[in-house]
Amino acid sequence: MDEDAVARPPQYTIGQDLSTFSVEELKRTIGLLRDEIARLEQELSSKDSTKAAAEALFRRS
């Protein structure tokens, strides 16, 4: 069996049928989604900080 195929994360689309995923694929997908949520939250926080700084700058005028 090709090791790249085993190490490659499963293709996942929100709402797809999960019955075809193995337990390991489900665990791996959960991990990937948690990492992606953390990345999204970090970007959101960054944008909130930038927005707050811009609002503070324009309020001073």
PyMOL commands that set and color helices and strands:
alter all, ss='L'
color gray80, all
select helices_A, chain A and resi 3-7+23-59
alter helices_A, ss='H'
color red, helices_A
deselect
rebuild
show_as cartoon
